[in-house]
Amino acid sequence: MKKAVISTGSKQYLVAEGDVLDVEKLVSDKNIDFDPLLILDGEKVSVGKPFVTGAKVSTEIIEADKLGEKVTSIRYKAKKRVHKVHGHRQHLTTIKVVKIASKTD
């Protein structure tokens, strides 16, 4: 089974063909290609400097903009009348990995 490590939104993800994952919001229409940092193909490993040359990970966008789970942060100081609650929901894009193509394919 072929796997790859891609980088998007200052995060790295280990993906295989057919995987569906949520990444930080991407501005694109339907398809997007990533340059892989690493490709695992059985016993063969290709490490990029920083990207693997001649390889790409093709993905399609399933849901362009959705909101993630709500994160709540609280600021509280006892006996000081300080109490503040903030909430945040990150904008995400759902993508599906269609194909991992290396230079040997």
C-alpha positions in Angstrom: 0.0 0.0 0.0 1.4 3.4 -1.0 1.4 6.2 1.5 2.7 9.8 1.5 3.3 12.6 3.8 1.9 16.0 2.7 2.1 19.4 4.2 -0.7 22.0 4.3 -1.7 24.7 6.7 1.6 24.3 8.6 0.7 20.7 9.5 1.8 17.4 8.0 -0.5 14.5 7.3 0.2 10.8 6.5 -2.3 9.9 3.8 -3.1 6.8 1.6 -5.2 6.6 -1.5 -8.9 6.9 -0.6 -8.4 8.7 2.7 -10.7 11.5 3.6 -9.4 14.2 6.0 -10.1 17.7 7.2 -7.4 20.3 6.6 -7.3 24.1 7.2 -9.3 26.0 4.6 -8.0 25.8 1.0 -9.1 28.2 -1.7 -9.6 26.1 -4.8 -12.4 24.8 -7.0 -12.4 21.0 -7.2 -9.0 19.4 -7.5 -5.7 20.3 -5.8 -2.3 18.6 -6.1 0.3 18.5 -3.2 4.0 17.9 -3.4 4.8 15.0 -1.0 7.6 15.3 1.6 7.9 11.5 1.8 6.5 8.5 -0.1 6.3 4.9 1.4 5.7 2.2 -1.2 6.0 -1.2 0.6 9.7 -1.5 1.4 10.8 1.4 -0.8 11.0 4.8 0.9 11.5 8.1 -1.0 12.5 11.1 1.1 12.3 14.6 -0.4 14.7 17.5 0.1 12.2 19.1 0.9 9.8 17.6 -1.7 10.1 14.3 -3.6 10.9 15.3 -7.2 8.5 14.1 -9.9 5.9 13.0 -7.5 2.5 14.4 -6.6 -0.6 13.6 -4.5 -3.9 14.3 -6.3 -6.9 15.2 -4.1 -10.4 16.3 -4.8 -12.4 18.7 -2.5 -15.5 17.2 -1.1 -16.6 20.1 1.1 -15.1 23.5 0.5 -15.9 25.3 3.7 -17.2 23.8 7.0 -16.7 24.7 10.6 -14.7 22.5 13.0 -15.5 21.8 16.7 -15.9 24.8 19.0 -12.9 25.6 21.2 -13.6 27.6 24.3 -11.0 29.6 26.2 -11.7 31.1 29.6 -9.9 33.9 31.5 -10.7 34.0 35.2 -9.2 35.7 38.2 -10.6 34.9 41.6 -11.9 37.8 43.7 -11.0 40.4 40.9 -14.3 40.5 38.9 -12.4 39.2 35.9 -14.2 36.5 33.9 -14.0 36.4 30.1 -15.1 33.5 27.7 -14.0 33.3 24.1 -15.1 30.8 21.5 -13.6 29.8 18.1 -14.6 27.5 15.3 -11.9 26.9 12.7 -12.8 26.9 9.0 -11.9 23.5 7.4 -11.9 21.9 4.0 -12.7 18.2 3.5 -10.5 16.5 0.9 -10.2 13.0 -0.5 -6.9 11.6 -1.7 -7.5 10.3 -5.2 -4.0 9.2 -6.3 -0.4 9.1 -5.1 1.9 9.2 -8.2 5.6 8.8 -7.8 8.3 9.3 -10.5 8.4 5.5 -11.1 4.7 5.2 -12.0 
